Amino acid sequence: MQKIIKTEKVPIKLWLKDIDQGAMEQARNIANLPFVHSHIAIMPDAHQGYGMPIGGVMATEGVVIPNAVGVDIGCGMCAQQTSLHSLESDKLKALLARIRKTVPLGFKHQEKAQDQRLMPKPRSGVPISDLQIVSQEYKNALTQLGTLGGGNHFIEIQQGSDGRIWIMIHSGSRNLGYKVAAFYNKLAAKMGSRFSSKIPKKWQLDFLPVESKEGRAYLQEMAFCVDFAYANRKLMMERVKDALLTVAGPVQFGEFVNIAHNYAALETHFHKKLLVHRKGATSAKEGEIGIIPGSQGAPSYLVRGKGNVESFTSCSHGAGRKMGRKQAQRSLDLDQEQKKLEDQGILHAIRGRRDLDEAAGAYKDIDQVVENQLDLVEVMVTLKPLAVVKG
């Protein structure tokens, strides 16, 4: 932990020294909510989001805040070790080409609906028809299953410090999660007056009581989206593994590692049952395996949680942005960013100026981000990028 601010209703505990003004203002806002418990934890990759900083962790009593979960519900990482020790450039290029043929990227969906048996079941055991938005979007979701999406989502082939080739995927719940988030955030805003809320509208922190019909409905649909995002990553991983088998011949695969970073979960902290909101933050319970990705020009890390209660047993979800997308496209030098990647021998996805929003220069120094949270996690494997597919 780098700093504690004690000027608000509850302390703000920061795992970074420098935080942008917008994110700090949002941290102060959530620290003054009437139902927040103990303190706010701000991870070292934090930057401004909607309502709550990305990289923020907050525990509440009795309420859930859709904007403190985020619009890409269940977005997260997965990774899998292979038995390969190396992969030649020609095979890497062939692998990327095959991935692009079998995994729809960006706004693309599957041409055909995927097998319904791959879809999750509602955790509560209720029928899909009881989930208002999920049931409306279910048919579309069958064509979104196994698709990457755009933005900062990626498929990456990596060289591990353990001497093995790894596959890593970052993706979320696609349009399904967005629709659920948008509907319930709008509903929470509409219902605010019913709860006599004195929270300023400009904070974008409208809430739902967890015991209300609407609050229970959101939590059920949110959980489905988290599970859908997991199923989405798992199917993509299977398609990438199939592509690797085609290109490289017989390959064995290690344990499938998965960790989400946009969700709320009922957990016990400080002897109380609390709803922990992790927005751009991942769980780091003692012994729990997690993933902290870098940019496409920097390493990622497989980590083991230390169960630090000061962060509500959480850690960062990545390097974190140091500049916005438009700012990166305007200010970064295309030739320079491409050269950085090419000098490292990385098969990258920076083709033109529009891609600079995902250039390495748009992100914080992942090594510093990891160093700032060594009280939260320990590094198990360092994973250097070899080849990247972006949405």
VEXSE-252765 format. One record per atom (N, C-alpha, C): y, z, x; residue in three letters. Coordinates in steps of 0.05 Angstrom, whole numbers, plus 5000, padded with zeros to 4 digits. Layout:
REM residues N
YZXALA;...
REM end
This chain:
REM residues 391
497650005017MET;500050005000MET;502550005018MET;504449835010GLN;506849805027GLN;509249975018GLN;509350024991LYS;511850144981LYS;511350254953LYS;512750474946ILE;512650584919ILE;515550604908ILE;516050504885ILE;518650524872ILE;518350724849ILE;520150924849LYS;519951144830LYS;522351164811LYS;523750944808THR;526150954791THR;525650894762THR;523150814755GLU;522550744727GLU;520850954713GLU;520050904689LYS;518451094673LYS;515951174688LYS;514550984699VAL;512251044717VAL;512750914744VAL;511451014765PRO;511850884791PRO;510850604792PRO;512050444809ILE;511050174816ILE;509950174844ILE;507450124847LYS;506150134874LYS;505749844883LYS;506949784906LEU;506949504915LEU;505249474941LEU;503649264941TRP;502049194965TRP;503348964981TRP;505948944978LEU;507548744993LEU;510248854998LEU;511548775020LYS;514148865027LYS;516348705014LYS;515848445012ASP;517948265000ASP;516848154974ASP;518348194952ILE;517548094926ILE;519947944914ILE;519547714902ASP;521747564891ASP;523147714868ASP;525647664865GLN;527247814846GLN;526147804817GLN;525247564809GLY;524147534782GLY;521747714778GLY;519847714797ALA;517447874795ALA;518148164795ALA;520048244811MET;520848524812MET;522048614786MET;523648444773GLU;524848514747GLU;522648544726GLU;520648374727GLN;518448394709GLN;516748644714GLN;516448724739ALA;514948964746ALA;516449204734ALA;519049204736ARG;520649424725ARG;520349434694ARG;520249204682ASN;519949194653ASN;517349324644ASN;515049244657ILE;512549354648ILE;512249644656ILE;513749734676ALA;513650014684ALA;515150194664ALA;516650064646ASN;518150224625ASN;517050194597ASN;514750074595LEU;513450054568LEU;512550324559LEU;512750384533PRO;512050654524PRO;509150724526PRO;507350524527PHE;504450584526PHE;503150534553PHE;504750494575VAL;503550444601VAL;502650714613VAL;500350714628HIS;499250964638HIS;499350974669HIS;500151204679SER;500151274707SER;502051124725SER;501650864729HIS;503350714747HIS;502650414744HIS;504250254756ILE;503849964758ILE;502949894786ILE;501049714789ALA;500149614815ALA;500849324818ALA;502249254840ILE;503048984845ILE;501648884870ILE;500048684868MET;498448584890MET;500048424910MET;499048384934PRO;500648244955PRO;501147954951PRO;499847834931ASP;500347544925ASP;502347514901ASP;503647734893ALA;505247734868ALA;507547534869ALA;507947414845HIS;510347244841HIS;510847234811HIS;513147134803GLN;514047144775GLN;512146984757GLN;511547094733GLY;510046954713GLY;511446964686GLY;510046954664TYR;511146994638TYR;510747284629TYR;512847434626GLY;512647704617GLY;511847904639GLY;509647854652MET;508548034672MET;508147874698MET;508747994721PRO;508347834746PRO;505347754749PRO;505047514759ILE;502347434768ILE;501747604793ILE;499447724793GLY;498847924814GLY;499448204805GLY;499748244779GLY;500348504768GLY;497948634755GLY;497748894757VAL;495649054744VAL;496849274729VAL;496149304704MET;497449504686MET;495349614667MET;495349874664ALA;493450014646ALA;495050114622ALA;494150054598THR;495550134573THR;493650314556THR;494950464539GLU;493450624519GLU;494050524491GLU;492050424478GLY;492250354450GLY;493350074444GLY;494149924463VAL;495249654458VAL;494249454478VAL;494349194470VAL;493748974488VAL;496048784487VAL;496848674510ILE;499148494512ILE;498148214521ILE;498148024503PRO;497047754511PRO;498347634536PRO;501047674539ASN;502347564563ASN;501747714588ASN;500447944586ALA;499548094609ALA;496748014617ALA;495547834602VAL;492947704609VAL;493447424620VAL;495247284606GLY;495947014615GLY;494846804597GLY;495746554601VAL;495046334584VAL;492346214591VAL;491446234616ASP;488846134624ASP;486946364625ASP;486046454602ILE;484346694600ILE;481746644615ILE;481046844631GLY;478446824645GLY;478546654670GLY;480746534676CYS;480946374700CYS;479946534724CYS;478546404742GLY;477346554764GLY;476046384785GLY;474546504802MET;473246384825MET;470246404823MET;468846214835CYS;466046244840CYS;465446124867CYS;463346214880ALA;462646104906ALA;459646134910ALA;458545964926GLN;455645964932GLN;455145864960GLN;453546024975GLN;452745945002GLN;450545735001GLN;450545555020THR;448345365023THR;446845425048THR;444545295051SER;442945325076SER;443845145098SER;445844965092LEU;446844785112LEU;448644935132LEU;448444845158HIS;450144965178HIS;452544785184HIS;452344525177SER;454544345181SER;454244105162SER;456343945159LEU;456343715142LEU;458143505155LEU;456943275163GLU;458443065176GLU;460642945158GLU;462642825171SER;464942715156SER;464042515135SER;462242335143ASP;461442125124ASP;460042245099ASP;458442455104LYS;457142585081LYS;459142745064LYS;461142865077LEU;463242995062LEU;464642805044LEU;465342575054LYS;466742365038LYS;464942275015LYS;462442235021ALA;460542144999ALA;460342364978ALA;460342614987LEU;460142844969LEU;462542854950LEU;464942824962LEU;467342834946LEU;467342604925LEU;466442374933ALA;466342144915ALA;464542204892ALA;462242324898ARG;460242384877ARG;461242614858ARG;462642804869ILE;463743024853ILE;465742904833ILE;467442724842ARG;469442604825ARG;468242444802ARG;465842344806LYS;464442194785LYS;463042374765LYS;462342614774THR;460742794756THR;462243024744THR;464643094756VAL;466243314745VAL;468943194737VAL;469543184711PRO;472243094701PRO;474443264713PRO;476543134722LEU;478843274735LEU;481343254718LEU;483243434723GLY;485843414710GLY;485543444679GLY;486843264665PHE;486743274636PHE;484143154624PHE;482443044641LYS;480042914631LYS;477943114620LYS;476643024599HIS;474443184587HIS;471843024591HIS;469643154583GLN;467043014584GLN;467042794563GLN;465742564569GLU;465542354549GLU;463842434525GLU;461842614530LYS;460142704509LYS;460143014508LYS;459743124485ALA;459543414482ALA;457143514499ALA;457543734513GLN;455443854529GLN;453544014511GLN;451244084522ASP;449144234508ASP;450244504498ASP;450044554472GLN;451144804461GLN;449745054473GLN;447345024483ARG;446045254496ARG;447445344521ARG;449245184532LEU;450745264555LEU;453245434547LEU;453845434522MET;456145584512MET;455545874509MET;457546054514PRO;457046334510PRO;456746414481PRO;455646644476LYS;455546764449LYS;457746984448LYS;458947034425PRO;460847254423PRO;459547514431PRO;460947674447ARG;459847924457ARG;459248124435ARG;460848114415SER;460648304393SER;458248244374SER;457048014378GLY;454847934361GLY;455647804335GLY;458247774331VAL;459147644306VAL;458747344308VAL;458647194286PRO;458346904287PRO;460946774298PRO;460646544309ILE;462946394319ILE;465046364298ILE;464246324273SER;466046284251SER;467946514247SER;467246754257ASP;469046984254ASP;471346984275ASP;471146804295LEU;473146784316LEU;475046554308LEU;477346614298GLN;479046414285GLN;479646174302GLN;480746224326ILE;481646004343ILE;479245874357ILE;477446044367VAL;475045934380VAL;473445754361VAL;473145834336SER;471645664317SER;473045394312SER;475745404312GLN;477245154308GLN;477044974332GLN;476845084355GLU;476844934380GLU;474044884392GLU;471944984378TYR;469244994390TYR;468344704396TYR;468744524378LYS;467744244382LYS;469144124407LYS;471744164409ASN;473244064432ASN;472244204458ASN;471644464456ALA;470844614479ALA;468244504491ALA;466544394474LEU;464044274484LEU;464444034502LEU;466843904499THR;467443684518THR;469143784542THR;470044034540GLN;471544154563GLN;469744304582GLN;467344364573LEU;465444514590LEU;464644344614LEU;464844464638GLY;464144314662GLY;466444134672GLY;468944204665THR;471244054674THR;473144224690THR;474544114709LEU;476044274728LEU;478844344718LEU;480244164705GLY;483044214698GLY;484844144721GLY;487444204718GLY;489344134738GLY;490644374751GLY;493244334759GLY;494744554772GLY;493444634798GLY;492944894801ASN;491844994826ASN;488845014826ASN;487544894806HIS;484644904805HIS;483444704826HIS;481144784837PHE;480044614859PHE;477044654861PHE;475844464875ILE;473144484885ILE;473344444915ILE;472244634930GLU;472544614959GLU;469944654974GLU;469444494994ILE;467144525012ILE;468244665037ILE;466844875046GLN;467945045066GLN;465845105088GLN;466945175111GLN;465245265134GLN;465645565136GLN;463445715133GLY;463546005134GLY;463346115162GLY;464546345166SER;464246495192SER;461446585196SER;459746575175ASP;456946635177ASP;455246405186ASP;456646175192GLY;455245945202GLY;454145765181GLY;454745815156ARG;453745655133ARG;455945495119ARG;455145285106ILE;456945125089ILE;456945265061ILE;459345295050TRP;459645425024TRP;461045225004TRP;460545274979ILE;461945134957ILE;463545344942ILE;466145274937MET;467845454921MET;469245304899MET;469445424876ILE;470845304853ILE;472745494840ILE;475145394834HIS;477145554820HIS;477845404794HIS;477245524771SER;477845404745SER;477845614724SER;478645534699GLY;478945724678GLY;477745634652GLY;479045714630SER;477945674603SER;479145424589SER;480545264606ARG;481545004596ARG;483345044571ARG;483244844553ASN;485044854530ASN;484245074510ASN;481745154510LEU;480845364492LEU;482345624498LEU;482445704523GLY;483845954530GLY;486845934524GLY;487945704529TYR;490845664524TYR;491445694494TYR;489745584477LYS;490245594448LYS;490045884438LYS;488046034448VAL;487646314441VAL;490146474450VAL;490946434475ALA;493246584485ALA;495746534470ALA;496246274465ALA;498746194451ALA;498846304422ALA;496546294408PHE;496446384380PHE;496946684379PHE;495646844396TYR;495947134393TYR;498547244405TYR;499647104425ASN;502247184434ASN;504347134413ASN;504146904399LYS;506046844377LYS;505647044354LYS;503147124349LEU;502547314328LEU;503647584335LEU;503347664360ALA;504447924369ALA;507447934367ALA;508747714373ALA;511747694371ALA;512547724342ALA;511047584324LYS;511647594296LYS;511347874284LYS;509248014294MET;508648284283MET;510248504295MET;511848444316GLY;513248654331GLY;514848844313GLY;516148734293SER;517848904275SER;516149094259SER;513649024253ARG;511849194238ARG;511349454253ARG;511249434280PHE;510549664297PHE;513049814306PHE;515449744294SER;517949864302SER;518349854332SER;517649634344SER;517849604373SER;520749584382SER;521349744403LYS;523949734415LYS;523949584442LYS;521749444446ILE;521449284471ILE;523149034468ILE;525048984486PRO;526748744484PRO;525148484483PRO;525848314465LYS;524448054462LYS;524447894488LYS;526647914503LYS;526947754527LYS;524947834548LYS;523648064545TRP;521648144565TRP;519047984562TRP;518647864538GLN;516147704533GLN;513647874536GLN;513848124525LEU;511548304527LEU;510748414499LEU;510548234480ASP;509648304453ASP;506748394454ASP;506148594438PHE;503548724439PHE;502148734412PHE;499548794413LEU;497948844389LEU;496449104392LEU;496649294373PRO;495049534374PRO;492049464375PRO;490449584393VAL;487649504395VAL;486049584370VAL;487049774354GLU;485549844330GLU;486449684306GLU;488449514309SER;489249344287SER;487249114284SER;487148984261LYS;485448754256LYS;486148534276LYS;488748494281GLU;489648284299GLU;488948344328GLU;489248604335GLY;488548684363GLY;485548654368GLY;483848734349ARG;480948704353ARG;480248404354ARG;481548244338ALA;480947954338ALA;481647824365ALA;484047904376TYR;484747794402TYR;482747874424TYR;481948124424LEU;480148214445LEU;477448074443LEU;476548014418GLN;474047864415GLN;474347584425GLN;476547454418GLU;476847174426GLU;477447154456GLU;478947344467MET;479447354495MET;476847374511MET;475047554502ALA;472447594515ALA;470847334515ALA;470947194492PHE;469446934491PHE;470646744511PHE;473246734514CYS;474546554533CYS;473746624562CYS;473646884568VAL;472746964595VAL;469946864600VAL;468146884580ASP;465446794583ASP;465246494584ASP;466946364569PHE;467046064570PHE;467945974597PHE;469946104609ALA;470946024636ALA;468646064656ALA;467046274653TYR;464746314671TYR;462746094668TYR;462146024642ALA;460245804637ALA;461245544648ALA;463845494646ASN;465145254656ASN;464745234686ASN;465345454701ARG;465045454730ARG;462045414738ARG;460345544723LYS;457445534730LYS;456445254727LYS;457245114705LEU;456344834701LEU;457444654723LEU;459944684730MET;461044524752MET;459544574778MET;458944824783MET;457444894808MET;454744744808MET;453444734785GLU;450844594784GLU;451144304790GLU;453344184780ARG;453843904784ARG;454543844814ARG;456044024826VAL;456744004855VAL;454244034872VAL;452544224864LYS;450044264879LYS;448244014877LYS;448043894853ASP;446543654850ASP;447643434868ASP;450343414869ALA;451543214886ALA;450943254915ALA;450943514923LEU;450343574951LEU;447443514958LEU;445643564939LEU;442743504944LEU;442443194947LEU;443843044931THR;443742754933THR;444642654960THR;446842774970VAL;448142684994VAL;446742785019VAL;445843045018ALA;444943175043ALA;441943225043ALA;440443165022GLY;437643215022GLY;437043505014GLY;434643605021PRO;433843885012PRO;435844095022PRO;436744255003VAL;438644475009VAL;437844714992VAL;437944955004GLN;437445204989GLN;440245334984GLN;440345484962PHE;442945604955PHE;442645904952PHE;444746044960GLY;444746334958GLY;445646434931GLY;446346684930GLU;447146814904GLU;449746694894GLU;449846654868PHE;452346564855PHE;454246794852PHE;456646764864VAL;458646974863VAL;460846884844VAL;461647044824ASN;463646974805ASN;465547214800ASN;468147154799ILE;470047374793ILE;472447254778ILE;473147374756ALA;475447284739ALA;477947424747ALA;480247304741HIS;482847434747HIS;484947424726HIS;484247354701ASN;486147364679ASN;484747484655ASN;484847744651TYR;483447874628TYR;484348164625TYR;483548284604ALA;483948574599ALA;481248694594ALA;480648934605ALA;478049064602ALA;478449364598ALA;476749474581LEU;476749764576LEU;475249894599LEU;476650064614GLU;475550194638GLU;476450484639GLU;475050644654THR;475850934658THR;477250964684THR;479751054683HIS;481351114707HIS;482751374702HIS;482851544722PHE;484251804720PHE;483251954696PHE;480651944691HIS;479252094670HIS;480052014642HIS;481151764639LYS;481951664613LYS;480851384609LYS;480151324584LYS;479451054576LYS;482050894573LYS;482350684589LEU;484750524589LEU;484150224587LEU;485950074576LEU;485649784576LEU;487149664600LEU;485549594620VAL;486749494645VAL;487249194643VAL;489749114645HIS;490548834645HIS;490748734674HIS;489248534680ARG;489448404706ARG;490348124703ARG;492748074712LYS;493947804709LYS;494247694738LYS;492547504745GLY;492647414773GLY;491747634791GLY;489847794783ALA;488748004800ALA;485748034793ALA;484148114812THR;481348134808THR;480348424811THR;478048474799SER;476848734801SER;475748774830SER;476049014840ALA;475049074867ALA;473849354868ALA;471949394849LYS;470549644848LYS;468949684874LYS;468249934880GLU;466749994904GLU;464249824906GLU;463949664927GLY;461549504931GLY;461649234917GLY;463549184899GLU;463648944884GLU;464548704902GLU;463048484899ILE;463748244915ILE;465848074901ILE;467848004916GLY;470047844904GLY;470747614922GLY;472647454913ILE;473547214927ILE;476647214927ILE;477847174951ILE;480747144953ILE;481246874966ILE;481946674951PRO;482246404962PRO;485046364975PRO;485146194995GLY;487646115007GLY;488545854995GLY;490345715008SER;491145444999SER;489245245011SER;489544995005GLN;487644795016GLN;488044745045GLN;490044875057GLY;490344855086GLY;489845115100GLY;488745315086ALA;488345585097ALA;485645695089ALA;484545885103PRO;481945995096PRO;481946155071PRO;479546185060SER;479146365037SER;477346595047SER;477046805031TYR;475447035040TYR;473647135019TYR;471147175027LEU;469247325010LEU;469547615018LEU;470047794998VAL;470748075004VAL;468948264988VAL;468948514997ARG;467548724983ARG;469548944976ARG;469649014950GLY;471549214941GLY;471049494951GLY;473249644954LYS;473149914964LYS;473550124941LYS;474050024917GLY;474350204894GLY;476850384896GLY;479050274906ASN;481450434909ASN;482750484882ASN;482950734874VAL;483950804847VAL;486950744845VAL;488450734867GLU;491250684866GLU;491950404855GLU;490050214858SER;490449944848SER;488849904822SER;487950124810PHE;486050104787PHE;483649934796PHE;482649984820THR;480449834832THR;480749534829THR;483049434839SER;483649154838SER;484549044865SER;484648784868CYS;485748654892CYS;487048394884CYS;488148244903SER;489548004897SER;487547784889SER;488647574875HIS;486947354866HIS;487247104884HIS;488947124904GLY;489346894922GLY;491646954941GLY;492746734952ALA;494946754970ALA;497546814955ALA;497846684932GLY;500346714916GLY;502446514925GLY;503946414906ARG;505946214911ARG;508346344924ARG;509546194943LYS;512146284954LYS;514446104945LYS;513745894931MET;515845724919MET;514645594894MET;516345544874GLY;515445414849GLY;514545124854GLY;513245014833ARG;512144744836ARG;514344534841ARG;516444544825LYS;518644344828LYS;520044384854LYS;520444634862GLN;521744694888GLN;520044574911GLN;517444614909ALA;515744504931ALA;515844204932ALA;515844074909GLN;516043784909GLN;518643684920GLN;520843834915ARG;523443754925ARG;523843814955ARG;522844044964SER;523644134991SER;521544095013SER;519044075007LEU;517044045028LEU;516943755038LEU;516243725063ASP;516143465076ASP;513243355074ASP;512943135060LEU;510343025054LEU;508742965080LEU;510042825099ASP;508642755124ASP;507743005139ASP;509543195139GLN;508943445154GLN;506543595141GLN;506543615115GLU;504443755101GLU;501743605104GLU;501843345103GLN;499343185108GLN;498343225136GLN;500143215155LYS;499343245183LYS;498043515189LYS;499143725177LYS;497943995180LYS;495043995173LYS;494443865151LEU;491643855141LEU;489943665158LEU;491043435165GLU;489543245181GLU;488943345209GLU;490843495220ASP;490443615247ASP;488043805247ASP;487543925224GLN;485344115221GLN;482743965213GLN;482943705209GLY;480643555201GLY;479743595172GLY;481643685155ILE;481043745127ILE;481343485110ILE;479343425094LEU;479543205074LEU;481043325051LEU;483543265049HIS;485343405030HIS;486043245006HIS;487743354989ALA;488543224963ALA;491543174961ALA;492943174984ILE;495843114983ILE;496242824988ILE;496542674966ARG;496742384967ARG;499742284966ARG;501342434951GLY;504142354948GLY;505942594943GLY;508442554939ARG;510342774935ARG;509642944911ARG;508542834890ARG;507842994867ARG;505743204873ARG;504143154894ASP;502043344901ASP;503043584918ASP;505643574926LEU;506643784944LEU;506744054931LEU;506544064904ASP;506544324891ASP;504044484898ASP;501944344909GLU;499544474917GLU;499144454948GLU;501244384962ALA;501044384991ALA;500944665003ALA;499844685027ALA;499644955040ALA;502345085042ALA;504444925046GLY;507145035050GLY;508345165025GLY;507045125002ALA;508045244977ALA;506945524973ALA;505045604991TYR;503645854987TYR;504346055009TYR;503846305003LYS;504246525022LYS;502146515044LYS;502546655065ASP;500646665088ASP;498246835079ASP;495946715075ILE;493646855064ILE;492747075083ILE;493047035109ASP;492147245128ASP;493847505124ASP;496447465120GLN;498247695115GLN;497547825088GLN;496947665068VAL;496247765042VAL;493747935044VAL;491747845059VAL;489247995062VAL;489748245078VAL;491348225099GLU;491948465116GLU;493248675099GLU;494948605081ASN;496448795064ASN;494648955045ASN;492148865041GLN;490448995022GLN;487749085034GLN;487749145060LEU;485249235072LEU;484549515063LEU;486249645048ASP;485549905035ASP;484249855009ASP;484149605000LEU;482949524974LEU;480249384978LEU;480049224999VAL;477649065004VAL;477049055033VAL;474548985040GLU;473848915067GLU;472848625067GLU;473448485088VAL;472648205090VAL;469748185099VAL;468248015085MET;465447965091MET;465147705106MET;466247485094VAL;465947225106VAL;468647075104VAL;469446945126THR;471846775125THR;470946485121THR;472246345102LEU;471346085094LEU;473645875099LEU;473145705119LYS;475245505126LYS;474745245111LYS;476845125099PRO;476544885083PRO;475744645101PRO;473844485090LEU;473044235102LEU;473944005085LEU;473644035059ALA;474243815040ALA;475043935013ALA;477043805000VAL;478143914976VAL;478343704954VAL;477543784930VAL;477943624906VAL;479943784888VAL;482143654880LYS;484043784862LYS;484143634836LYS;485143784815GLY;485443664789GLY;487743474788GLY;
REM end
